[in-house]
Amino acid sequence: MALPESIKIGGFIYRVEIGTDDVGLAERSHSAETNHKKQIIVFASGYVARRPKSLLHELLHCMTEITDLDREWGDKEETYVERIGGVLFAIFKDNPDLLRYWLED
């Protein structure tokens, strides 16, 4: 399944792009990065296998930005997002019907 072109997060629409900033991402060893001011999530053209987990990771960063948790968490934001994201990703992988349950009317 392809990445969506945009994702609505709260009241904001974030564009999703691939390979628009490969050099910067590669220098920082990131497979994805979010620019909140431009409302864009950028994926490196490589790291295809890591995209699902990276997308969840970046969405969590967007959520912390929108809720101001990024200010409360300060320099621990990356650690918290990594830890929560890893567990949440495993929950979704281990329980694929969970999202369908929430989306049923």
C-alpha positions as CSV (number, residue, x, y, z in Angstrom):
1,M,0.0,0.0,0.0
2,A,1.3,3.4,-0.9
3,L,1.8,6.3,1.5
4,P,-1.1,8.8,1.6
5,E,-0.4,12.2,-0.1
6,S,-1.8,14.0,3.0
7,I,-2.9,13.2,6.5
8,K,-5.3,15.1,8.7
9,I,-4.0,15.4,12.3
10,G,-6.4,17.4,14.5
11,G,-7.3,20.4,12.5
12,F,-4.1,20.4,10.4
13,I,-3.4,18.8,7.0
14,Y,0.2,17.5,6.7
15,R,1.5,16.7,3.2
16,V,3.5,13.5,2.8
17,E,6.4,13.4,0.4
18,I,9.2,11.0,-0.5
19,G,12.7,11.9,-1.4
20,T,12.5,15.7,-1.2
21,D,15.3,16.1,1.3
22,D,17.4,12.9,1.0
23,V,20.7,14.6,1.7
24,G,19.6,16.2,5.0
25,L,17.8,13.1,6.2
26,A,20.8,10.9,5.3
27,E,23.2,13.2,7.1
28,R,21.1,12.8,10.3
29,S,20.4,9.1,9.7
30,H,16.7,9.7,9.7
31,S,14.3,7.8,7.5
32,A,11.6,10.5,7.9
33,E,11.2,14.0,9.4
34,T,8.4,16.4,10.1
35,N,8.4,20.1,9.5
36,H,5.5,21.5,11.6
37,K,5.7,25.0,10.2
38,K,5.3,23.7,6.6
39,Q,3.0,20.9,7.7
40,I,4.9,18.3,5.8
41,I,6.3,14.8,6.6
42,V,9.2,13.9,4.4
43,F,10.5,10.3,3.9
44,A,13.9,9.5,2.5
45,S,13.7,7.6,-0.8
46,G,15.4,4.6,0.9
47,Y,14.3,2.9,4.1
48,V,11.2,1.6,2.5
49,A,10.8,-1.3,5.0
50,R,10.9,1.3,7.9
51,R,8.2,3.6,6.5
52,P,5.2,2.1,8.4
53,K,6.9,2.5,11.8
54,S,8.5,5.8,10.8
55,L,5.1,7.1,9.8
56,L,3.6,6.3,13.2
57,H,6.7,7.9,14.8
58,E,6.2,11.1,12.9
59,L,2.5,11.1,13.6
60,L,3.2,11.0,17.3
61,H,5.5,14.0,16.9
62,C,2.7,15.8,15.2
63,M,0.4,14.9,18.1
64,T,2.9,16.2,20.6
65,E,3.2,19.5,18.6
66,I,-0.6,20.0,18.4
67,T,-1.1,19.2,22.1
68,D,1.9,21.2,23.3
69,L,3.4,18.0,24.9
70,D,6.6,18.8,23.0
71,R,7.0,21.8,25.3
72,E,6.3,19.8,28.4
73,W,8.5,16.9,27.4
74,G,11.3,19.1,26.2
75,D,14.5,17.3,25.3
76,K,12.8,13.9,26.3
77,E,10.3,14.2,23.5
78,E,12.3,12.0,21.1
79,T,12.8,9.3,23.7
80,Y,9.1,9.3,24.7
81,V,7.9,9.2,21.1
82,E,10.4,6.4,20.3
83,R,9.3,4.3,23.2
84,I,5.5,4.9,22.9
85,G,5.7,4.5,19.1
86,G,7.5,1.2,19.3
87,V,4.9,-0.3,21.6
88,L,2.0,1.2,19.7
89,F,3.3,-0.1,16.4
90,A,3.7,-3.6,17.9
91,I,0.1,-3.5,19.2
92,F,-1.3,-2.6,15.7
93,K,0.9,-5.3,14.0
94,D,-0.2,-7.9,16.5
95,N,-3.9,-6.9,16.4
96,P,-4.8,-5.9,12.9
97,D,-8.5,-6.0,13.6
98,L,-8.2,-3.4,16.3
99,L,-8.4,-0.4,13.9
100,R,-11.3,-1.9,12.2
101,Y,-13.1,-2.3,15.5
102,W,-12.7,1.5,16.2
103,L,-13.8,2.4,12.7
104,E,-17.0,0.4,12.8
105,D,-20.2,2.4,13.2
